[in-house]
Amino acid sequence: MDTHPQYMRRLQMSHNVFGQPSIMDARMILTTTALESRQWEEYALGNAAIQTGIPHQTLSRLLRIHWAWIAPMSNWVYRPAFMRE
């Protein structure tokens, strides 16, 4: 589970009066987290393109192929952690 302070704050705010998260709050958290992950991926791809000299589009295509075909067969790498590093 992610222990990032913003995530924890969103999680705490998403509970209703009975202590259960509402459907809309859960959707908001998932959407926000997905957008944040996408931004981290773009940032990581840009840095990798600069460091390796491989064009951004080529690097993006290679990683999409990896996540679609190779990663599901050998589930060794957690994608969000890989893209953050």
Backbone hydrogen bonds, N-H to C=O, Kabsch-Sander energy under -0.5 kcal/mol:
donor,donor_aa,acceptor,acceptor_aa,energy
8,M,4,H,-2.3
9,R,5,P,-2.3
10,R,6,Q,-2.5
11,L,7,Y,-2.5
12,Q,8,M,-2.5
13,M,9,R,-2.1
14,S,10,R,-1.0
15,H,12,Q,-1.0
16,N,20,Q,-3.1
19,G,16,N,-2.0
22,S,14,S,-1.3
26,A,22,S,-2.2
27,R,23,I,-2.3
28,M,24,M,-2.2
29,I,25,D,-2.4
30,L,26,A,-2.4
31,T,27,R,-2.8
32,T,28,M,-2.7
33,T,29,I,-2.5
34,A,30,L,-2.3
35,L,31,T,-2.4
36,E,32,T,-2.3
37,S,33,T,-2.4
38,R,34,A,-2.3
39,Q,35,L,-2.1
40,W,36,E,-2.2
41,E,37,S,-2.3
42,E,38,R,-2.3
43,Y,39,Q,-2.3
44,A,40,W,-2.7
45,L,41,E,-2.8
46,G,42,E,-2.3
47,N,43,Y,-2.3
48,A,44,A,-2.6
49,A,45,L,-2.5
50,I,46,G,-1.9
51,Q,47,N,-2.6
52,T,48,A,-2.4
53,G,49,A,-1.8
59,L,55,P,-2.5
60,S,56,H,-2.6
61,R,57,Q,-2.3
62,L,58,T,-2.5
63,L,59,L,-2.3
64,R,60,S,-2.3
65,I,61,R,-2.2
66,H,62,L,-2.3
67,W,63,L,-2.9
68,A,64,R,-2.0
69,W,65,I,-2.6
70,I,65,I,-0.8
70,I,66,H,-1.0
71,A,66,H,-2.8
73,M,70,I,-0.8
74,S,70,I,-1.4
76,W,74,S,-2.6
79,R,77,V,-0.7
82,F,78,Y,-2.4
83,M,79,R,-2.5
84,R,80,P,-1.7
85,E,81,A,-1.7
